[in-house]
Amino acid sequence: MPASSRTATVFDALGHPPRTEPSAEGTRVTLRLPVTRAIPQLAGHYPGFPILPGVLLIDSVRQAAGFACGAELRLCGIDRARFALPLLPGDELELSLVVTPAADGRVAVRARGTRSDGQTAAELSATLEPVVADA
Amino acid sequence: MLDHSQVRARLRQRPPMLLLDTVREFTPPASLVATKAITGGEDCYRGVADGAGIDGFAYPAALLLESFGQAASLLWSLAELGPPEEVPLMVGLRDLAFATPARPGDLLEHHVRLRHHSGALAEFTGETRAAGRIVLTARSVLVVSRPAASLLPTTPEPVAIEG
């Protein structure tokens, strides 16, 4: 978590800087996310059997998309999300996003999270918009 | 109708991920109103810079959704949709809209209704209000319950030592 930020933060998913590259639809973003990035949250979710909360995956997608856009983004809507596998400490996820400009300055994001064994752990389609926060 | 100690008795989440305070109403068979008060002392505001404007204190959508999901878990528990030793996990979402964010001082009221239940699978719908306005609408939150033991990492079988 940054020592000093302009907005509230849940956790810092960007320990490994995301890779970005232009694609036909917009920007493709790839982020490696070890589940242990969320150690403080795992302590309470759940004591004795830590599982990465699905909402932290959603927030990781938000952070990676924000990195690609060069702006802090706020979640406006989730069209569809699927969490297929529980993610445990020791697992590492590769998050692959396609970030596309949408109406009214918003961005549309399609994301897929793949576990190290190649299995799809999660999929997400969401809409986000830049945060306008006073500093 | 459930105070915070009773909420804790039914949820397995603990701080910093225990994001529900009370259940205000339970209407059998399958709807409830649950609450969470947002304060400036939450973990998510720890790093906010001095001098940040009020928009910087928007309650994160991820935590709002987790809080709503915990309200759905409590409905799963109160409506006895599965054995108490099982853990309801969020496995699917469809058509969620996040409106004007909540802020410190707001009381989130999650209005959750069961849409469908079949075996270990349950589908919930509802909305979250704060100070009379809607901050989240959720058309579908899909939950599946799994035995807690099945969620533990698998460990190798112990090797038998002969002799």
Interface residues (C-beta under 8 A of the other chain):
Chain A: M1 P2 A3 S4 S5 R6 T7 A8 T9 V10 P40 Q41 A43 G44 H45 Y46 P47 F49 I51 P53 G54 V55 L56 I58 D59 R62 R74 L75 C76 G77 I78 D79 R80 A81 R82 F83 A84 P86 L88 P89 G90 V131 V132 A133 D134 A135
Chain B: R12 Q13 R14 P15 P16 M17 L18 E42 D43 C44 Y45 R46 G47 V48 A49 G51 A52 G53 I54 D55 G56 F57 A58 Y59 P60 A61 A62 L63 L65 E66 G69 V87 L89 M90 V91 G92 L93 R94 D95 L96 A97 F98 P101 A148 L151 L152 P153
